[in-house]
C-alpha cells in the first residue's frame, strides 16, 4: 500500500488497543487470550473425566496419587487465568459486568473445589483417614466439573457478544468516515479524513481477522475471507479513485469509477456483519442455486437409501430431482465456449442417466411387491449402474469446465488488452478506447461464465464461495477498468488518472492469478489429492498493501544477532534429527500422530535452514506464516495424542495427558507471539519464535517416544488377551 494506512491482509491479527464508543474499549488481543485459556482449560477438564472414571482400587500407588494432584492443581491454575481474563472483559463492558462476574465466581469456586478434592498426595498415610477426596466424593467432583463447564461457557458466550459488538461498532465508524470521504471537496481535507479512515480499516481488519480464525463453519470462513479481500483491495482503489475525482471534478467517468468502489465496499461491510451476527437484513435467505455436483451427491444419497427402505422415496420425486440436475448442465451445453465434443458427450450421458433411472424405477416397483433375493440383487445392480452413469457425467463436466478455464487463463496470461487500454489512454485515443473496451467486456463475460461453470464442479462449499467471489470481482472490476481508462483518455496527461488505471489493472491481474490457484484446488479436490500431502505446508503468496506484515521485511542486523539466531537454529536442526529418528521407529507411517509429527519436523527443519540463509523461507513474512502453521500442527498433534490416550489404562493415560498439557500452552504462546507486532525489532521476534519452537520440538521428541512405548504396550496386552481367549476357546471345544 502507499504511505496511507490500510487494512491488514486477510487472516492478519494482532493486539491493538484504543478506545471505541458504546462504553467499551477495543482490544483485539483480549479475544486471543480468552481463546488460548479456553483451549488450555478444556483438555484439563477431559482429564477430570478420566479421574472421575478412575477405578476404585483399595490401594493407590504414589505415582497415581501425585498425577491426580497435579491435574487438580493444573485445572485450578488454568481456571485462575481464565477468571482474570473474564474479569478484564467485565471491567471494560459495564452492561455485561454483573453477568460475567457471577460466571467468573462460579468458575473460581469450581476450580478450588476440584483442587481440594484432588489433594490426595498423602492418602496412603494413616493421618489422612476421614479426608474427603475424589475417591470418597465422586459426586462432588462431577458437580464441580459441571459447574466449571457451565460457567466457562457463560463467560465465552458473553465475551463473544462483546466481540460482535466491537465489530459492528468498528463497521459503523468505517461507514461514517466513508460518507465524509464521499462528500469531500479539497485535497487537504481528503488527506486528513483518509488517514482516519485507514486507521479505522486497520482496526476493522484485526477484529474480523480474529473472527475469521475462530469460525468453525468453513462456508462462513470462506465468505468472511472473500469480504475481507474485497475491503483490502478496495482501500487502495478508493484512494486513487477519490484523488482522480478531486483532480477532475467535472469528469463523469471518474465519478462513476469512484462510486463503484464505494458501493462495493459497503456491500462487503454488510456481508461481514451478516456473517458475524448470523442473520440477513429484512429476513432474506440464501438463494444461491445448488450446483450440479451438489445435486448429484444428494441424488446418489437418496437412491442409496432404497437399499434399506424401499418406500422412503417416491418415483416422481427422484425423477424431478434428476431433471433439475440435468437442467443445470445446460449451463455447459448452452455455452458458446464449450467444444462440440464436450457438448455431445454431456447430452449423451444425460440421456443415459434418464434411461438408467427408468430401469431403476421399474426394478424398484417390483422390489416393493416381491422381496426375493434375485430382485434385491437386481435393485443393487440398478443403483450401481445409475451411480456409475452420474460419475461419468461428473467427470465430463469437470473436464469441460477445467479445460475451458485453463485455456482461457493461458490465452489471457500476457494481458494484451490491459496494456492496449493503458496505451490508448496515454495517447488520448478515443477510437482505440472503444475497441479495447469492447474486447475487455468480451473477456470479462468469458471469465464470468467460466467461474459459473467452475462453481458447478468445485466440490466443496468454500470453493463454491471462492468461485462466486471471482465471478463478482471480474464483473465489477471489468466495468471499473473501462471507466478508469475513459478518464485517462479524456485527460491523457493526468498522472493520477494513470495511477488509478494501473491500480484497477493490478486488481484484474491479481484475480487472474487467484483463478489459477482456484483451478488447481478444484482439480486437487476432484482427484482426491487434497489433505493427503505430508511435506511441507504451502506458504502464502506475498500480499501487496499488507499493513500487518510490512514491518517484517528481511532486515539486516549485526553479526552478534545473526550468530545468536544461527546458534538457536543449530539446536533446532539437531532436534529435528531426533524427531525423525523417533518417527522412523513406527511401523505404520500413516498413523495420524506420525503424520502431524512429520509435518512439524519438516517445518522445523525449514526454520533451521532459514537461520542459515538457506531453504524455501526467504523473508521474515514467510517465517512468521510457517510458525503459525507449525503451532496449528502442534494443536492437531495434541488432539490426536489425546484421542489415543482414551484407549490406555488410567496411569498411562494420565502420564500422556500431562505431556500434552506442556505442548498446548506453547502452541498458543507461539500463535500470540507471531500475531504481536514488534516495530523495528524483527530479530527479537525471530529469536522468541525459534526459542519457543525449539522447546516444542523437544516436547515432540518426548511425546513420540512415549506414544511409541505405550502403543507397543497396548498392542502386547491386546495380543496376550487374544491368545488367552483363543486358548480358552480351544480348551472348551476339547
C-alpha positions in Angstrom: 0.0 0.0 0.0 1.1 3.6 -0.4 2.1 5.7 2.6 -1.5 5.9 3.6 -2.6 3.4 6.2 -4.7 0.4 5.1 -6.1 -2.8 6.4 -4.1 -5.9 7.3 -4.1 -8.8 4.9 -6.8 -11.4 5.2 -6.0 -13.5 8.2 -3.8 -10.9 9.8 -4.4 -10.2 13.5 -2.6 -8.5 16.3 -3.3 -6.9 19.6 -4.4 -3.3 19.1 -5.6 -1.1 21.9 -7.5 2.1 21.7 -11.0 3.3 22.7 -14.3 2.9 21.0 -17.8 4.3 21.5 -20.7 2.5 23.2 -18.9 2.2 26.5 -16.2 -0.4 25.8 -12.5 -0.4 24.9 -11.1 -2.1 21.7 -8.7 -4.8 22.5 -8.1 -7.3 19.7 -5.7 -9.2 21.9 -8.4 -9.9 24.5 -10.1 -12.5 22.3 -6.8 -14.2 21.6 -6.2 -14.5 25.4 -9.7 -15.8 26.1 -9.4 -18.4 23.3 -6.0 -19.5 24.5 -7.1 -20.1 28.1 -10.2 -21.8 26.9 -8.3 -24.3 24.8 -5.9 -24.9 27.7 -8.7 -25.5 30.1 -10.8 -27.9 28.1 -8.2 -30.7 27.8 -7.7 -30.5 31.6 -11.5 -30.9 32.1 -11.2 -34.1 30.0 -8.6 -35.3 32.5 -11.1 -34.7 35.3 -13.5 -37.1 33.4 -10.6 -39.6 33.5 -10.2 -39.1 37.2 -14.0 -39.5 37.8 -13.9 -42.8 35.9 -10.8 -44.0 37.7 -11.3 -47.4 39.2 -11.8 -47.5 43.0 -8.9 -49.8 43.8 -8.3 -50.3 47.5 -4.7 -49.2 47.2 -3.3 -46.4 45.1 0.3 -46.0 44.0 2.2 -42.9 45.0 2.7 -42.2 41.3 -1.0 -42.2 40.6 -1.8 -40.0 43.6 0.8 -37.5 42.5 -0.6 -37.4 39.0 -4.1 -36.9 40.2 -3.0 -34.0 42.4 -1.0 -32.4 39.6 -4.1 -32.5 37.4 -6.3 -30.8 40.0 -3.7 -28.1 40.6 -3.3 -27.5 36.8 -7.1 -27.2 36.4 -7.3 -24.7 39.3 -4.4 -22.6 37.8 -6.0 -22.6 34.3 -9.3 -21.5 35.9 -7.5 -18.7 37.7 -6.0 -17.4 34.4 -9.4 -17.7 32.7 -11.1 -15.8 35.5 -8.6 -12.9 35.2 -9.3 -12.5 31.5 -13.1 -12.7 32.2 -12.8 -10.0 34.9 -10.8 -7.8 32.5 -13.6 -8.2 29.9 -16.2 -7.4 32.6 -14.4 -4.2 33.7 -14.4 -2.9 30.1 -18.1 -3.7 29.4 -20.4 -2.3 32.1 -23.6 -3.7 30.5 -22.3 -7.3 30.9 -20.2 -6.8 34.0 -22.6 -8.4 36.5 -23.3 -11.5 34.4 -19.6 -12.1 33.6 -18.5 -11.6 37.3 -21.1 -14.1 38.5 -19.9 -16.7 36.0 -16.3 -16.0 37.0 -17.1 -16.5 40.7 -18.7 -19.8 39.8 -15.7 -20.9 37.8 -13.3 -20.0 40.6 -15.3 -21.9 43.2 -15.4 -25.0 40.9 -11.7 -24.8 40.3 -10.9 -24.6 44.1 -13.3 -27.5 44.8 -11.6 -29.7 42.2 -8.2 -28.8 43.6 -9.3 -29.6 47.1 -10.9 -33.0 46.1 -7.8 -34.0 44.1 -5.4 -33.1 47.0 -4.7 -36.9 47.5 -0.8 -36.9 47.8 -0.9 -38.1 51.5 -3.8 -40.5 51.0 -1.7 -43.6 51.8 -0.7 -42.1 55.2 -2.6 -43.0 58.3 -3.3 -39.4 59.3 -5.4 -38.9 56.1 -8.2 -41.1 57.4 -11.6 -39.3 57.1 -10.3 -36.8 54.4 -12.8 -36.1 51.7 -11.3 -36.7 48.3 -12.1 -37.7 44.7 -12.2 -41.3 45.9 -14.8 -40.7 48.7 -16.8 -38.0 46.9 -17.1 -38.5 43.2 -20.4 -36.7 43.2 -18.7 -33.5 44.4 -16.1 -33.7 41.5 -18.9 -34.3 39.0 -20.9 -31.3 40.3 -17.7 -29.1 40.3 -16.8 -30.2 36.7 -20.3 -29.4 35.5 -20.3 -26.0 37.2 -16.9 -25.3 35.7 -18.0 -26.1 32.2 -21.3 -24.2 32.6 -19.6 -21.0 34.0 -16.8 -21.1 31.4 -19.4 -21.5 28.6 -21.2 -18.4 30.0 -18.1 -16.3 30.0 -17.2 -17.3 26.5 -20.7 -16.6 25.2 -20.7 -13.2 26.9 -17.2 -12.5 25.5 -18.5 -13.4 22.1 -21.2 -10.8 22.4 -18.5 -8.3 23.2 -16.5 -9.2 20.1 -19.6 -9.0 17.8 -20.5 -5.6 19.4 -16.9 -4.4 18.7 -17.1 -5.5 15.0 -20.5 -3.8 14.5 -19.2 -0.6 16.1 -16.0 -0.7 14.1 -18.0 -1.2 10.9 -20.2 1.8 11.8 -17.2 4.0 12.3 -15.8 3.0 8.9 -19.2 3.7 7.2 -19.4 7.1 8.9 -15.9 8.1 7.7 -16.7 6.8 4.2 -19.7 9.1 4.0 -17.4 12.0 4.8 -14.9 10.9 2.2 -17.7 10.7 -0.5 -18.6 14.4 0.2 -15.0 15.8 0.5 -14.1 18.7 -1.9 -10.4 19.5 -1.1 -7.2 17.5 -1.2 -6.2 18.8 2.3 -9.5 17.6 3.8 -9.3 14.4 1.9 -5.8 13.5 3.2 -6.9 14.2 6.8 -10.1 12.1 6.6 -8.4 9.3 4.6 -5.7 9.0 7.3 -8.5 8.4 9.9 -10.3 6.0 7.5 -7.0 4.0 7.2 -6.7 3.6 10.9 -10.3 2.5 11.3 -9.9 0.0 8.5 -6.8 -1.5 10.3 -8.9 -1.9 13.4 -11.7 -3.5 11.5 -9.3 -5.8 9.7 -7.8 -7.0 13.0 -11.2 -7.7 14.6 -12.6 -9.5 11.5 -9.3 -11.4 11.1 -9.6 -12.9 14.6 -13.2 -13.7 14.0 -12.4 -15.4 10.7 -9.9 -17.6 12.5 -12.4 -18.6 15.2 -15.2 -19.5 12.8 -15.8 -23.3 12.7 -18.2 -23.2 9.7 -15.9 -23.5 6.6 -18.5 -21.8 4.4 -18.8 -18.8 6.7 -15.0 -18.7 6.9 -14.7 -18.6 3.1 -17.4 -15.8 2.9 -15.5 -13.8 5.6 -12.2 -14.2 3.7 -13.9 -13.1 0.4 -15.5 -10.0 2.1 -12.2 -9.0 3.7 -10.3 -9.5 0.5 -12.7 -7.0 -1.2 -12.1 -4.5 1.6 -8.4 -4.8 1.4 -8.1 -4.3 -2.4 -10.8 -1.6 -2.5 -9.0 0.5 0.1 -6.2 1.3 -2.4 -8.8 1.7 -5.2 -10.7 4.2 -3.1 -7.6 6.3 -2.6 -6.7 6.6 -6.3 -10.3 6.9 -7.5 -11.1 9.7 -5.0 -7.9 11.6 -5.9 -8.8 11.3 -9.6 -12.3 12.8 -8.8 -10.8 15.6 -6.9 -8.3 16.4 -9.7 -11.0 16.1 -12.4 -14.3 17.1 -10.6 -16.3 17.5 -13.8 -15.4 14.1 -15.3 -18.4 11.8 -15.3 -16.4 8.6 -15.8 -14.2 9.5 -12.8 -17.3 9.9 -10.6 -18.7 6.6 -11.9 -15.4 4.9 -11.1 -15.3 6.2 -7.6 -19.0 5.3 -6.9 -18.3 1.8 -8.0 -15.6 1.4 -5.3 -17.7 2.9 -2.5 -20.7 0.7 -3.4 -18.6 -2.5 -3.4 -17.0 -1.7 0.0 -20.5 -1.0 1.5 -21.7 -4.4 0.3 -18.6 -6.1 1.7 -19.0 -4.4 5.1 -22.7 -5.5 5.2 -21.6 -9.1 4.3 -19.2 -9.2 7.3 -22.0 -8.1 9.7 -24.3 -10.8 8.2 -21.6 -13.4 8.9 -20.8 -12.4 12.5 -24.5 -11.9 13.5 -25.7 -14.9 11.5 -28.7 -13.1 10.1 -29.6 -11.4 6.8 -31.2 -8.0 6.5 -35.1 -8.0 6.2 -35.1 -11.8 6.8 -33.7 -12.6 3.4 -32.5 -16.2 2.7 -29.6 -17.5 0.8 -31.0 -18.1 -2.7 -27.8 -19.1 -4.5 -28.7 -22.1 -6.8 -27.5 -25.6 -6.0 -24.5 -26.8 -8.1 -24.5 -29.8 -10.4 -22.0 -31.7 -8.2 -24.0 -31.0 -5.0 -27.2 -32.1 -6.7 -25.6 -35.3 -7.9 -24.3 -36.0 -4.4 -27.7 -35.6 -2.8 -29.4 -37.6 -5.6 -27.0 -40.5 -5.0 -27.6 -40.4 -1.3 -31.4 -40.6 -2.0 -31.2 -43.6 -4.3 -28.8 -45.4 -1.9 -31.5 -45.2 0.8 -33.6 -47.6 -1.3 -31.3 -50.4 -0.2 -32.7 -50.1 3.4 -36.1 -48.5 2.8 -37.9 -49.1 -0.4 -40.8 -46.8 0.5 -38.7 -43.8 1.6 -38.8 -42.0 -1.8 -41.4 -41.6 -4.5 -40.8 -42.3 -8.2 -41.9 -38.7 -9.1 -39.6 -37.2 -6.5 -36.5 -39.0 -7.9 -37.4 -38.2 -11.5 -37.9 -34.5 -10.7 -34.6 -34.3 -8.8 -32.7 -35.8 -11.7 -34.3 -33.5 -14.2 -33.4 -30.5 -12.0 -29.7 -31.7 -12.1 -29.7 -32.2 -15.9 -31.3 -28.8 -16.4 -28.3 -27.2 -14.6 -26.0 -29.0 -17.1 -27.5 -26.6 -19.7 -25.0 -24.0 -18.3 -22.4 -26.2 -20.0 -24.2 -27.2 -23.2 -25.6 -23.7 -23.9 -22.2 -22.1 -23.5 -20.6 -20.9 -26.7 -17.2 -21.7 -25.3 -18.0 -25.5 -24.8 -16.5 -27.6 -27.6 -18.7 -29.7 -29.8 -17.2 -32.9 -28.5 -17.9 -32.0 -24.9 -21.4 -30.8 -25.6 -22.3 -34.0 -27.4 -20.8 -36.2 -24.6 -22.7 -34.3 -21.9 -26.0 -34.7 -23.8 -25.3 -38.4 -24.4 -24.5 -39.0 -20.7 -27.6 -37.0 -19.6 -29.8 -39.3 -21.8 -28.1 -42.4 -20.4 -28.8 -41.2 -16.8 -32.5 -40.8 -17.6 -32.6 -44.4 -19.1 -30.8 -45.8 -16.0 -33.3 -44.1 -13.7 -36.2 -45.6 -15.7 -34.7 -49.0 -15.3 -34.1 -48.4 -11.6 -37.7 -47.3 -11.1 -39.0 -50.4 -12.8 -36.9 -52.7 -10.6 -37.8 -50.7 -7.5 -41.5 -51.1 -8.1 -41.1 -54.8 -8.4 -39.0 -54.9 -5.3 -41.8 -53.3 -3.3 -44.1 -56.1 -4.2 -41.6 -59.0 -4.2 -38.8 -59.4 -1.6 -36.8 -62.2 -3.2 -33.0 -62.5 -3.3 -32.9 -62.1 -7.1 -34.9 -58.9 -7.1 -32.7 -57.4 -4.3 -29.6 -58.2 -6.4 -31.2 -56.6 -9.4 -32.1 -53.5 -7.4 -28.5 -53.3 -6.2 -27.2 -53.6 -9.8 -29.6 -50.8 -10.9 -28.4 -48.5 -8.1 -24.7 -49.1 -9.1 -25.4 -48.5 -12.8 -27.1 -45.1 -12.3 -24.3 -44.1 -9.8 -21.7 -45.0 -12.4 -23.6 -43.1 -15.1 -23.7 -40.0 -12.9 -20.0 -40.3 -12.0 -19.2 -40.3 -15.7 -21.3 -37.2 -16.1 -19.4 -35.5 -13.3 -16.0 -36.4 -15.0 -17.2 -34.9 -18.3 -18.5 -31.7 -16.6 -15.3 -31.3 -14.6 -13.1 -31.9 -17.8 -15.2 -29.3 -19.7 -15.0 -26.6 -17.1 -11.4 -27.0 -16.1 -10.1 -27.3 -19.7 -12.0 -24.2 -20.6 -10.6 -22.3 -17.6 -7.1 -23.5 -18.3 -7.3 -22.4 -22.0 -8.8 -19.0 -21.1 -6.1 -18.3 -18.4 -3.3 -19.3 -20.9 -4.8 -17.1 -23.6 -5.0 -14.0 -21.4 -1.8 -14.6 -19.5 0.0 -11.7 -21.2 -2.8 -9.1 -20.5 -2.6 -7.7 -24.0 -6.0 -5.9 -23.7 -5.0 -4.1 -20.4 -1.7 -2.9 -22.0 -3.6 -1.6 -25.0 -6.1 0.3 -22.8 -3.2 1.9 -20.9 -1.6 2.9 -24.2 -4.7 4.3 -25.8 -5.4 6.3 -22.6 -2.0 7.9 -22.6 -2.4 8.7 -26.3 -5.9 10.1 -25.8 -7.2 7.8 -28.5 -11.0 7.6 -28.0 -11.4 5.2 -31.1 -8.9 2.8 -29.6 -10.5 3.0 -26.2 -13.9 1.9 -27.7 -12.3 -1.0 -29.5 -10.3 -2.3 -26.5 -13.1 -1.6 -24.0 -15.3 -3.9 -26.2 -12.6 -6.6 -26.1 -12.2 -6.4 -22.3 -16.0 -6.7 -22.0 -15.9 -9.9 -24.1 -13.0 -11.2 -22.0 -14.9 -10.3 -18.8 -18.1 -12.2 -20.0 -15.9 -15.3 -20.8 -14.3 -15.2 -17.3 -17.6 -14.7 -15.5 -19.2 -17.7 -17.4 -16.1 -19.8 -16.7 -16.4 -19.0 -13.0 -20.0 -20.2 -13.0 -19.0 -23.5 -14.6 -16.2 -24.0 -12.2 -18.6 -23.4 -9.3 -20.7 -26.3 -10.6 -17.7 -28.7 -10.3 -15.9 -27.1 -7.3 -16.8 -30.0 -5.0 -16.7 -28.1 -1.7 -18.7 -25.2 -0.2 -15.6 -23.0 0.4 -14.5 -23.4 -3.2 -18.1 -22.5 -4.3 -17.8 -19.3 -2.4 -14.4 -18.6 -3.9 -15.9 -19.1 -7.4 -18.8 -16.7 -6.7 -16.2 -14.1 -5.3 -14.1 -14.5 -8.5 -17.2 -14.0 -10.7 -18.3 -10.9 -8.9 -14.7 -9.5 -8.9 -14.4 -9.9 -12.7 -17.9 -8.4 -13.2 -17.2 -5.3 -11.2 -13.5 -4.7 -11.9 -14.1 -5.0 -15.7 -16.5 -2.1 -15.6 -14.2 -0.1 -13.4 -11.2 -0.6 -15.6 -13.2 0.8 -18.6 -14.4 3.9 -16.6 -10.8 4.5 -15.4 -9.4 4.1 -18.9 -12.0 6.6 -20.2 -10.9 9.1 -17.6 -7.3 8.7 -18.6 -8.2 9.0 -22.4 -10.1 12.3 -21.7 -7.1 13.6 -19.6 -4.1 11.8 -21.1 -1.5 14.0 -19.3 -3.0 13.2 -15.8 -0.6 11.3 -13.6 -3.3 10.5 -11.0 -5.6 9.1 -13.7 -2.8 6.9 -15.0 -2.1 5.7 -11.5 -5.8 5.0 -10.9 -6.0 2.8 -14.1 -2.8 1.0 -13.0 -4.4 0.1 -9.7 -7.5 -1.4 -11.3 -5.5 -3.3 -13.8 -3.4 -4.7 -11.0 -6.6 -5.9 -9.3 -7.6 -7.7 -12.5 -4.2 -9.3 -12.9 -4.3 -10.4 -9.3 -7.8 -12.0 -9.7 -6.5 -13.9 -12.8 -3.7 -15.2 -10.7 -6.1 -16.2 -7.9 -8.2 -18.0 -10.5 -5.2 -20.2 -11.4 -4.9 -21.2 -7.8 -8.6 -21.9 -7.6 -8.4 -24.1 -10.7 -5.5 -26.1 -9.0 -7.6 -26.5 -5.8 -10.7 -27.7 -7.7 -8.5 -30.3 -9.5 -7.0 -31.4 -6.2 -10.4 -32.0 -4.7 -11.7 -33.8 -7.7 -8.7 -36.1 -7.8 -8.7 -36.7 -4.1 -5.3 -35.2 -3.5 -6.4 -32.5 -1.1 -5.2 -33.0 2.5 -3.1 -36.1 1.7 0.3 -34.5 1.2 2.7 -34.7 4.1 5.5 -32.5 3.2 5.8 -29.0 4.0 2.7 -27.0 4.0 2.4 -24.2 1.4 3.5 -20.7 2.1 1.2 -17.8 1.3 1.8 -15.7 -1.8 3.1 -12.2 -1.0 0.3 -9.8 -0.4 0.5 -6.2 -1.6 -0.5 -3.4 0.8 -0.3 -5.7 3.9 0.0 -3.3 6.8 0.2 -6.1 9.3 3.4 -7.6 7.8 5.1 -4.5 6.3 7.3 -4.3 9.4 8.6 -7.8 8.7 10.9 -7.1 5.7 14.1 -9.1 5.6 16.2 -6.8 7.7 20.0 -6.9 8.1 21.4 -6.9 11.5 24.9 -7.0 13.1 26.9 -10.2 13.3 26.2 -10.8 17.0 22.4 -11.1 16.5 22.9 -13.3 13.4 25.3 -15.5 15.4 22.7 -15.9 18.2 20.0 -16.8 15.7 22.3 -19.3 14.0 23.1 -21.0 17.3 19.4 -21.4 18.1 18.8 -22.7 14.6 21.6 -25.4 15.1 19.9 -26.7 18.2 16.6 -26.8 16.3 18.3 -28.7 13.5 19.5 -31.4 16.0 16.1 -31.7 17.5 14.6 -32.4 14.0 17.1 -35.2 13.6 15.9 -36.7 17.0 12.3 -36.4 15.9 12.9 -38.1 12.6 14.7 -41.0 14.5 11.6 -41.4 16.6 9.3 -41.3 13.6 11.3 -44.0 11.8 10.6 -46.4 14.7 6.9 -46.5 13.8 5.8 -49.3 11.5 2.6 -47.5 10.5 3.8 -44.3 8.8 0.2 -43.3 8.0 -0.6 -43.0 11.7 -2.2 -39.6 12.5 0.3 -38.9 15.3 3.2 -39.6 13.0 1.7 -37.5 10.2 1.4 -34.4 12.3 4.8 -35.1 13.9 6.4 -35.4 10.5 4.8 -32.1 9.4 6.2 -30.4 12.5 9.7 -31.9 12.0 9.7 -30.9 8.3 8.7 -27.3 9.1 11.2 -27.1 12.0 13.9 -28.1 9.5 12.9 -25.3 7.1 13.2 -22.9 10.1 16.7 -24.2 10.8 17.6 -23.6 7.1 16.2 -20.1 7.4 18.7 -19.3 10.2 21.5 -20.3 7.8 20.1 -18.2 5.0 19.0 -21.2 3.0 15.8 -23.2 2.2 12.4 -22.2 0.9 11.7 -19.5 3.5 13.0 -16.3 2.0 11.6 -13.5 4.2 10.5 -12.9 7.8 7.0 -12.8 6.4 7.4 -16.4 5.2 8.9 -17.4 8.6 6.0 -15.9 10.6 3.4 -17.7 8.4 5.3 -21.0 8.8 5.4 -20.6 12.5 1.6 -20.0 12.6 1.1 -23.3 10.7 3.6 -25.0 12.9 1.6 -24.0 16.0 -1.6 -25.3 14.4 0.0 -28.6 13.6 1.1 -28.8 17.2 -2.5 -28.4 18.4 -3.6 -31.1 15.9 -0.9 -33.5 17.2 -2.1 -32.8 20.8 -5.7 -33.6 19.8 -4.6 -36.9 18.1 -2.5 -38.0 21.1 -5.4 -37.1 23.4 -7.7 -39.4 21.3 -5.1 -42.2 21.5 -4.8 -41.8 25.3 -8.5 -42.8 25.7 -7.5 -46.4 24.7 -5.0 -46.6 27.5 -5.2 -47.5 31.2 -5.6 -44.7 33.7 -2.0 -44.4 34.8 -0.7 -44.4 31.3 -3.4 -42.0 30.2 -2.5 -39.5 32.9 1.2 -39.7 32.1 0.4 -38.9 28.4 -2.1 -36.2 29.1 0.4 -34.4 31.4 2.9 -34.3 28.5 0.2 -33.0 26.1 -0.5 -30.1 28.5 3.1 -29.0 28.2 2.7 -28.7 24.4 -0.7 -27.0 24.1 0.2 -23.7 26.1 3.4 -23.4 24.0 1.3 -23.6 20.8 -0.9 -20.8 22.0 2.1 -18.7 23.1 3.7 -19.1 19.7 0.5 -18.0 18.0 0.3 -15.0 20.2 4.0 -14.0 19.5 3.5 -14.3 15.7 0.5 -12.0 15.9 2.2 -9.4 18.1 3.9 -6.6 16.1 7.4 -5.5 17.1 8.2 -2.4 15.2 11.9 -2.4 14.0 12.6 -5.5 16.2 12.4 -8.3 13.7 15.4 -10.2 15.2 13.9 -10.1 18.6 10.6 -11.6 17.3 12.5 -14.3 15.3 14.6 -15.1 18.4 11.5 -15.5 20.6 9.7 -17.7 18.0 12.7 -20.0 17.4 13.3 -20.4 21.1 9.6 -21.4 21.5 9.8 -23.7 18.5 12.9 -25.4 20.0 11.1 -26.1 23.2 8.1 -27.5 21.3 10.3 -29.8 19.3 11.9 -31.1 22.5 8.4 -32.0 23.8 7.5 -33.5 20.4 10.5 -35.9 20.6 9.4 -36.9 24.2 5.8 -37.4 23.1 6.7 -39.5 20.0 8.9 -41.7 22.2 6.3 -42.1 24.9 3.4 -42.8 22.4 5.6 -45.4 20.7 6.2 -47.2 24.0 2.6 -47.0 25.1 1.4 -48.2 21.7 3.7 -51.3 21.9 2.5 -52.0 25.5 -1.1 -51.6 24.4 -0.7 -54.0 21.4 1.1 -56.6 23.6 -1.7 -56.5 26.1 -4.3 -56.9 23.4 -2.3 -59.8 21.7 -2.0 -61.5 25.1 -5.7 -61.2 25.7 -6.5 -62.5 22.2 -4.2 -65.5 22.6 -5.7 -66.4 26.0 -9.2 -66.1 24.6 -8.2 -68.4 21.7 -6.7 -70.9 24.1 -9.8 -70.9 26.3 -11.9 -71.4 23.2 -9.8 -74.4 22.0 -9.9 -75.9 25.6 -13.7 -75.5 25.6 -14.0 -77.4 22.3 -11.8 -80.2 23.5 
